Amino acid sequence: MAANANTSFPVIWLLTDNKPGHRNQLKGLGNRLRVLAGASLHWIDVNSVKTPLWRVLLGRPPALDPAPPQPDLIIAAGSGTHRLLLALRKLKGARTLVLMKPGFPLRWVDGAIIPQHDRVKPGPNLFLSQGVINAVTPIKELGTQPRGLILVGGPSAHFQWSDEAVMAQIEELLHSYRQWSWVISSSRRTPASCVQALAALETNRIQVLTPQDTGEHWLSTALAHSRCAWITPDSNSMVCEAATSGVPTGVFQLPAKRRSRVALGLAAMQDEHLVATWDDHYKVMTASPGSRILFWQADAAARWVMKHFLSTGL
């Protein structure tokens, strides 16, 4: 496909519903396309665009105000963006790409990037990612100071949550590695009882945070200053972000719910030694800086996009 006629670099529209997880996926892929292909990125908030059903069915694009440059590629993440994506699918000279498994037939778009755990049959227009694409970039050089990061999620559709089990594993880490300093952060899903138990752990070497204490870029910064990361398995996106950073990463042990695709995906990452199980926590705590495995799905996906959808393919 030729690049946009008005520029020597591809123009890419990123359709967002502004949900943090979906926006993070778009940001990760978009940033790599900007760096590798010189792409011009244009964010479009679908909540500000009215897209009636007839436009979706006929592939008739609505007017955008302000109107961005003619796109070479349109990428969407989140079910809330699908109406506009499908309305734009016949836009002349543009290709369409959806992130995550959509609720419509894949033949309606030109391509898709879907996690392997969604069990979609491989195809030439599909990139099957390990886990979820994110905006974290691998850390060039891991720190040597004994600083650990603990990220606590909460009840989910994929794992059986237990305050007692999570707290027991955290307390074992803190007791076994007394020479380490720790940062512990809860999430919006963490039960109040667990938040209270975590707060009681705070000392001069243990800092306990809540979501109100962290911002958009906090996790990347925290990972860059950490020598290891431990995460509850329900926090799939954070597990992928930590693995991408290259920081030795372990996953606390909680029982998986039956036939959970996310749990199976996590098990595959553990089998490939991208992240460790609780039983292997010693390996995480003693990992050497040079032993990490490169796991950068945003970069791999961007190179696939360039090869299949842009004339600047590598």
C-alpha positions in Angstrom: 0.0 0.0 0.0 1.3 3.4 -0.8 1.8 6.0 1.9 -0.5 9.0 2.0 -0.2 11.1 -1.1 0.3 14.3 0.9 3.3 13.1 2.9 6.2 10.7 2.7 5.2 9.1 5.9 2.1 7.1 6.7 -0.8 8.8 8.4 -2.5 6.6 11.1 -5.8 7.3 12.9 -6.1 5.8 16.4 -9.7 5.3 17.4 -10.1 5.4 21.2 -12.9 5.1 23.7 -10.5 6.6 26.3 -10.6 3.5 28.5 -7.1 3.3 30.0 -6.4 -0.3 28.9 -7.6 0.2 25.4 -5.7 3.5 25.1 -2.6 1.9 26.4 -2.7 -0.7 23.6 -3.1 2.0 21.0 -0.3 4.0 22.5 2.1 1.1 22.6 1.5 0.2 18.9 1.3 3.8 17.7 4.5 4.8 19.4 6.4 2.0 17.7 5.0 2.8 14.3 5.9 6.5 14.9 9.5 5.5 15.8 10.0 2.7 13.1 8.0 4.1 10.2 7.8 7.8 11.0 4.0 7.6 11.2 1.9 10.6 11.9 -0.5 9.7 14.7 -4.0 11.2 15.0 -6.2 10.4 18.0 -9.9 10.3 17.5 -12.2 10.1 20.5 -15.2 8.0 19.3 -17.3 9.5 22.1 -17.3 12.8 20.3 -18.5 11.3 17.0 -22.0 10.3 16.2 -22.1 7.1 14.2 -25.7 5.9 13.5 -26.2 2.2 12.6 -26.9 2.9 8.9 -23.4 4.3 8.5 -22.0 1.1 10.1 -24.0 -1.2 7.8 -23.1 0.8 4.6 -19.6 1.7 5.5 -20.3 5.5 5.1 -17.9 7.6 7.2 -19.3 10.4 9.3 -17.8 13.9 9.2 -15.0 14.5 11.6 -14.4 17.9 13.1 -11.6 18.9 13.0 -10.9 16.7 10.0 -7.5 14.9 10.3 -5.4 14.2 7.2 -6.4 11.3 4.9 -5.3 8.1 6.7 -3.3 5.2 5.3 -4.3 3.0 8.3 -7.1 3.2 10.9 -6.5 1.3 14.2 -9.2 0.8 16.8 -9.2 -0.7 20.3 -12.3 -1.4 22.5 -15.8 -2.5 21.5 -16.9 1.1 21.8 -14.8 2.0 18.8 -16.2 -0.6 16.5 -19.1 1.4 15.1 -16.8 4.2 13.9 -14.2 1.7 12.6 -16.8 -0.1 10.5 -18.3 3.1 9.2 -14.8 4.1 8.0 -13.9 0.7 6.5 -14.6 1.9 2.9 -12.7 5.1 3.2 -10.6 5.4 0.0 -6.9 4.5 0.4 -7.2 3.4 4.0 -6.8 0.0 5.7 -8.5 -1.0 8.9 -7.1 -2.8 11.9 -8.7 -3.9 15.1 -7.0 -4.7 18.4 -8.4 -7.6 20.5 -11.0 -10.1 19.3 -14.0 -8.2 17.9 -17.7 -9.0 18.2 -18.1 -8.8 14.4 -16.7 -11.0 11.6 -13.0 -10.4 11.0 -13.5 -10.3 7.3 -15.1 -6.9 7.8 -11.7 -5.3 8.5 -8.3 -5.7 6.8 -6.5 -7.1 9.9 -6.5 -7.8 13.6 -4.0 -8.1 16.5 -5.4 -10.6 19.0 -3.9 -12.2 22.1 -3.1 -15.9 21.6 -5.3 -16.8 24.6 -8.4 -15.8 22.6 -7.8 -19.0 20.5 -8.5 -17.4 17.1 -7.4 -19.6 14.1 -4.2 -18.1 12.6 -4.5 -16.3 9.3 -2.4 -14.1 7.0 -4.2 -10.9 8.2 -3.8 -11.8 11.9 -1.1 -11.1 14.4 -1.5 -13.3 17.5 0.2 -11.6 20.4 1.4 -13.1 23.7 -0.7 -11.3 26.2 -1.8 -7.7 25.7 0.1 -5.1 23.8 1.2 -2.2 26.1 3.1 1.1 26.0 6.0 0.0 28.2 9.5 -0.1 26.6 12.2 -2.5 27.7 14.6 -1.0 30.3 18.1 -0.7 28.8 19.9 -1.5 32.0 18.4 -3.0 35.1 19.2 -1.4 38.5 21.3 -3.2 41.0 19.7 -1.8 44.2 17.5 -4.3 46.1 14.1 -2.6 45.4 11.0 -4.7 44.8 7.6 -3.8 43.4 4.4 -5.5 44.4 1.1 -4.9 42.4 -2.1 -6.2 43.9 -5.3 -6.5 41.9 -8.6 -8.1 43.1 -11.5 -10.3 42.2 -11.8 -11.1 38.5 -13.5 -13.5 36.1 -10.3 -15.6 35.7 -8.9 -16.3 39.2 -10.4 -17.1 42.6 -9.4 -14.2 44.8 -8.3 -14.7 48.4 -7.1 -11.9 50.7 -5.5 -14.4 53.0 -3.5 -16.2 50.2 -2.3 -12.9 48.7 -1.3 -11.5 52.0 0.5 -14.7 53.1 2.7 -14.6 50.0 3.5 -10.9 50.3 4.4 -11.3 54.0 6.7 -14.2 53.1 8.5 -12.1 50.6 8.9 -9.2 53.0 10.1 -11.5 55.7 12.5 -13.5 53.5 14.1 -10.5 51.9 14.5 -8.0 54.7 17.4 -6.3 53.0 15.1 -5.2 50.2 13.0 -2.0 50.1 9.5 -2.5 48.7 6.8 -0.5 47.0 3.3 -2.1 47.2 0.4 -0.7 45.2 -3.3 -1.8 45.3 -5.7 -1.3 42.4 -9.3 -0.1 42.0 -10.4 -3.8 42.2 -8.6 -4.5 45.5 -11.1 -5.3 48.2 -11.2 -2.8 51.1 -10.2 -5.5 53.5 -7.0 -6.2 51.5 -6.2 -2.5 51.2 -6.4 -2.2 55.0 -4.2 -5.2 55.5 -1.6 -3.8 53.0 -1.6 -0.4 54.8 -0.6 -2.1 58.0 2.6 -3.4 56.4 4.0 0.1 55.8 7.4 0.8 57.5 10.5 2.8 56.6 11.4 0.2 54.0 7.9 -0.6 52.8 5.9 2.0 51.0 2.2 1.3 50.4 0.2 3.1 47.7 -3.3 3.2 46.4 -4.6 4.2 42.9 -5.1 7.7 44.2 -1.3 7.9 44.8 -0.3 6.9 41.2 -0.7 8.5 37.8 -0.7 7.5 34.1 3.1 7.1 33.9 3.7 5.8 37.4 4.1 2.1 36.5 6.8 2.6 33.9 8.7 4.8 36.4 8.3 2.3 39.2 9.4 -0.6 37.0 12.5 1.3 36.0 13.5 1.7 39.6 12.8 -1.9 40.6 15.0 -5.0 40.7 12.0 -7.3 40.6 8.2 -7.2 40.3 5.5 -9.4 41.9 1.9 -9.2 40.6 -1.3 -11.0 41.3 -2.4 -13.1 38.3 -5.7 -11.3 37.8 -3.8 -8.2 36.7 -3.0 -9.5 33.2 -2.1 -6.2 31.7 0.3 -5.4 34.5 1.9 -8.8 34.2 2.5 -8.1 30.5 3.8 -4.6 31.2 6.3 -5.9 33.8 7.5 -8.7 31.5 7.9 -6.1 28.7 10.1 -3.9 30.9 12.6 -6.7 31.4 12.4 -6.5 35.2 12.4 -10.1 36.6 8.7 -10.7 37.2 6.9 -13.3 39.3 3.2 -14.0 39.6 1.5 -14.8 42.9 -0.4 -18.0 43.2 -4.2 -18.0 43.0 -6.4 -20.8 41.7 -7.6 -20.3 38.1 -11.2 -20.5 37.3 -12.3 -23.3 35.0 -11.4 -22.8 31.3 -10.1 -19.3 31.8 -8.4 -18.2 28.6 -6.4 -15.5 30.4 -5.2 -18.1 32.9 -4.1 -20.4 30.0 -2.3 -17.4 28.4 -0.5 -16.7 31.7 0.5 -20.3 32.0 2.0 -20.2 28.5 4.1 -17.1 29.5 5.3 -19.0 32.6 6.2 -22.1 30.4 8.3 -19.8 28.2 10.0 -18.3 31.3 8.8 -14.8 30.5 7.4 -14.6 34.1 7.9 -16.9 37.0 5.5 -18.8 39.3 5.4 -18.4 43.0 7.1 -21.7 43.5 10.1 -20.2 41.6 10.3 -17.0 43.6 13.9 -17.6 44.5 14.8 -17.3 40.7 13.1 -13.9 40.5 14.8 -12.6 43.6 18.3 -13.8 42.4 18.0 -13.2 38.7 21.1 -11.7 37.1 20.6 -8.5 35.0 21.8 -10.3 31.8 19.4 -13.2 32.0 16.2 -11.5 30.9 14.3 -12.6 27.7 13.2 -9.8 25.3 9.4 -9.6 25.3 8.3 -6.6 23.4 5.0 -7.4 21.7 4.3 -3.8 20.6 7.5 -3.7 18.6 6.8 -7.1 17.0 3.2 -6.1 16.2 4.4 -2.8 14.7 6.9 -4.6 12.4 4.1 -6.9 11.3 1.8 -3.9 10.6 4.6 -2.3 8.5 5.2 -5.4 6.5 1.5 -6.1 5.7 -0.1 -2.7 5.7 2.5 0.0 5.0 4.9 0.5 2.2 7.7 1.2 4.7 7.6 -2.4 5.9 10.8 -3.8 7.4 
